[in-house]
Amino acid sequence: MKTSFHRLNTADGIELHGLLYEPEIKTTSVLIHVHGMGDNFYQNKFVDSIAHTLTDRGIALCVFNNRGCELMKDTYKTENNGSPQIVRVGGAYEKFEDCIVDIQAVIDFAESSFSDIHLSGHSLGCPKISYYLAETNDKRIKSLALLSPADMLGLVRVDAQQFALDNAEALQLVATGNGEQLLTHWIWDAVPLSANTYLSLFGDDAPAGIFNFYDPADQLATLHKITVPTFAAMGRKDDALVVSIEETFSRIETALVNAGKVETTILGDANHGFTGDEQAIADAVTGWVMQNIP
């Protein structure tokens, strides 16, 4: 396996960083992986297993830090005059809808070397890749893999009282021009978020509310727009589940009416990050990509 480090700029000038894992023999196939909320491309060990397993089968893997990496992080932004400036990014400050320009930049990078491109996402990365494909209908993408898809709305709205307080504070800050200010309460008592970020993830009509399992009436309309084969994998000990895993998969399968092919798999008692089950998820993802190579 060959590994190389890369810097690339998004259309709005943000510098992203990532790794490209390639098999020893040249390939035309690559999987691009999108990490979850406040995460990065190297924290989850299952990504290492996916890299080894894919490249052993002659498929490349591209992983990168999007602007939501970690909680707070500095990176470069190139302004219109060509001068790079240090800017603050991270999960506390990202707007969900900016995932489009992040993912677009990595696909553009991959297209220079690969003609067969697949997308996977973990946790918040699942709404991101679904939103990207639904909004862009990017014909370069051959399939999707949803790893522990997260119901962002349900994970906060389950505590209705705290949600009401946080949502009201976020709306007030945005209304007064202070959308970059952090909310008083940390989400799940662990994650600081700016008002802008909070509303893009959890507010009414939040674009991140794609897997809204918490609301039984939600038809998951964004998934109706996906027209490529789609795979989903979760474990029964996923602490981000808001309804049963059976209901989760049933609603995903029902919503993906135009995907052509949909497969779901329960990886036993795996947790949200597949800790201890890294090879199992790597085998599942690799098998899925191989099924969908033209």
Order of alpha helices (4+ residues) and beta strands (2+ residues): beta-beta-beta-alpha-beta-beta-beta-alpha-beta-alpha-beta-alpha-alpha-alpha-alpha-beta-alpha-beta-alpha
